[in-house]
């Protein structure tokens, strides 16, 4: 697994679609994201950066590899092994039922769920 960041000129939605089509043809890609304002293409997966650049050149783009490296590992909560630590809602100690409330958007009332 590696994270590849490529700078490529993306002027409009059509360019963005063409770039995504050219890149997603390759096998071994887990995640692709395009930032049109910055002109950055980010790819995570087991794919050769040279093949990505070759496919982008085939559609008339001039890609520039910015970085190739390991992807950022997800941050896990050590205590619960979840992606984020969140406190549990209040519960009854005798019956272990969980009580929570949800506010209504329009009138400020709350809905209680037991």
Secondary structure, DSSP 8 states (H G I E B T S, - for coil): -EEEEEE----SHHHHHHHHHHHHTSTTEEEEEEETTTTEEEEEES--HHHHHHHHHHTT---EEEEEE--------TTT-SSS------B-TTT--B-EEEE-TTT--EEEE-
